[in-house]
Amino acid sequence: AMGTNFAPYVDQVLPVLFRHMNVDKNAPFIPRAVRKNVMKMLKFCLAAKNGEPALLHKMFDQFAFPILTAIKKRDCKELKLAFKCLYLCFDAAKDAG
């Protein structure tokens, strides 16, 4: 979708995306639709950086909190969303590399 032309902006966009993907009890409420779109956009950021391993590692760390939160709350929809988007990130890294 965005391709490698988006690569210069990935470092500026990622902190905003990460802030909106986590469900934290101390943070303001973030609607599920926003979290879903944020998680889906991560694969495009990874593709723009050609599957950079350091970026994939950073994304993997960010997925840990939503996955653990979903398990704790027994929220199957959130868990499915997080794993699906994590899979899409791994798939984008595999295609790029």
Secondary structure as UniProt FT lines:
FT   HELIX           3..6
FT   HELIX           7..21
FT   TURN            25..26
FT   HELIX           32..48
FT   TURN            49..50
FT   HELIX           53..73
FT   HELIX           76..96
//
